Amino acid sequence: MVIIENQSFLKGRTELMSVYTQVLNHTSIVQISKQLLPFLLLNELLEL
């Protein structure tokens, strides 16, 4: 019985985490890409 409860708990937790990470990724990717874009462009130029 404990195993079944754990599995359903983990399933609910992973679903919650996936929603959380989707929201987090959507916001953070935009912010991070804005910050990293100059560095990525600089890297491209340095590699040429």
DOGU-217524 format. One record per residue (C-alpha): residue number from 0; x, y, z. Coordinates in pm, 1 decimal, always signed. Layout:
BEGIN
<pt><num>NUM</num><x>X</x><y>Y</y><z>Z</z></pt>
...
This chain:
BEGIN
<pt><num>0</num><x>+0.0</x><y>+0.0</y><z>+0.0</z></pt>
<pt><num>1</num><x>+289.2</x><y>+231.8</y><z>+79.9</z></pt>
<pt><num>2</num><x>+442.5</x><y>+168.9</y><z>-263.5</z></pt>
<pt><num>3</num><x>+117.6</x><y>+260.5</y><z>-440.7</z></pt>
<pt><num>4</num><x>+88.8</x><y>+580.1</y><z>-238.1</z></pt>
<pt><num>5</num><x>+450.2</x><y>+665.3</y><z>-313.4</z></pt>
<pt><num>6</num><x>+400.2</x><y>+608.1</y><z>-686.5</z></pt>
<pt><num>7</num><x>+92.9</x><y>+830.3</y><z>-703.0</z></pt>
<pt><num>8</num><x>+273.0</x><y>+1091.0</y><z>-493.6</z></pt>
<pt><num>9</num><x>+574.6</x><y>+1080.1</y><z>-724.9</z></pt>
<pt><num>10</num><x>+348.7</x><y>+1097.2</y><z>-1030.4</z></pt>
<pt><num>11</num><x>+172.3</x><y>+1402.9</y><z>-893.2</z></pt>
<pt><num>12</num><x>+503.4</x><y>+1555.8</y><z>-797.2</z></pt>
<pt><num>13</num><x>+660.7</x><y>+1500.0</y><z>-1139.8</z></pt>
<pt><num>14</num><x>+352.8</x><y>+1649.9</y><z>-1308.3</z></pt>
<pt><num>15</num><x>+378.3</x><y>+1950.5</y><z>-1078.7</z></pt>
<pt><num>16</num><x>+751.1</x><y>+1979.6</y><z>-1145.6</z></pt>
<pt><num>17</num><x>+699.7</x><y>+1958.3</y><z>-1522.6</z></pt>
<pt><num>18</num><x>+443.6</x><y>+2238.8</y><z>-1511.1</z></pt>
<pt><num>19</num><x>+674.5</x><y>+2438.9</y><z>-1284.2</z></pt>
<pt><num>20</num><x>+975.7</x><y>+2385.4</y><z>-1510.2</z></pt>
<pt><num>21</num><x>+771.7</x><y>+2473.3</y><z>-1820.5</z></pt>
<pt><num>22</num><x>+668.7</x><y>+2804.1</y><z>-1664.0</z></pt>
<pt><num>23</num><x>+1020.1</x><y>+2861.1</y><z>-1531.9</z></pt>
<pt><num>24</num><x>+1179.1</x><y>+2771.5</y><z>-1864.8</z></pt>
<pt><num>25</num><x>+944.1</x><y>+2999.0</y><z>-2057.6</z></pt>
<pt><num>26</num><x>+1036.9</x><y>+3298.6</y><z>-1844.7</z></pt>
<pt><num>27</num><x>+1401.9</x><y>+3218.0</y><z>-1777.7</z></pt>
<pt><num>28</num><x>+1490.9</x><y>+3120.3</y><z>-2136.3</z></pt>
<pt><num>29</num><x>+1381.4</x><y>+3465.4</y><z>-2252.4</z></pt>
<pt><num>30</num><x>+1583.1</x><y>+3636.7</y><z>-1978.3</z></pt>
<pt><num>31</num><x>+1886.2</x><y>+3410.0</y><z>-2012.1</z></pt>
<pt><num>32</num><x>+1891.2</x><y>+3433.6</y><z>-2392.1</z></pt>
<pt><num>33</num><x>+1886.2</x><y>+3813.0</y><z>-2368.6</z></pt>
<pt><num>34</num><x>+2183.7</x><y>+3798.8</y><z>-2131.8</z></pt>
<pt><num>35</num><x>+2372.9</x><y>+3528.6</y><z>-2322.3</z></pt>
<pt><num>36</num><x>+2310.5</x><y>+3659.4</y><z>-2673.7</z></pt>
<pt><num>37</num><x>+2607.8</x><y>+3901.7</y><z>-2670.5</z></pt>
<pt><num>38</num><x>+2834.0</x><y>+3626.7</y><z>-2534.7</z></pt>
<pt><num>39</num><x>+2712.8</x><y>+3378.8</y><z>-2796.9</z></pt>
<pt><num>40</num><x>+2769.9</x><y>+3632.2</y><z>-3073.7</z></pt>
<pt><num>41</num><x>+3113.9</x><y>+3710.0</y><z>-2932.5</z></pt>
<pt><num>42</num><x>+3194.5</x><y>+3337.4</y><z>-2924.3</z></pt>
<pt><num>43</num><x>+3088.6</x><y>+3301.4</y><z>-3287.4</z></pt>
<pt><num>44</num><x>+3312.5</x><y>+3593.0</y><z>-3384.5</z></pt>
<pt><num>45</num><x>+3608.7</x><y>+3457.7</y><z>-3188.1</z></pt>
<pt><num>46</num><x>+3575.1</x><y>+3113.8</y><z>-3347.1</z></pt>
<pt><num>47</num><x>+3582.9</x><y>+3253.9</y><z>-3702.1</z></pt>
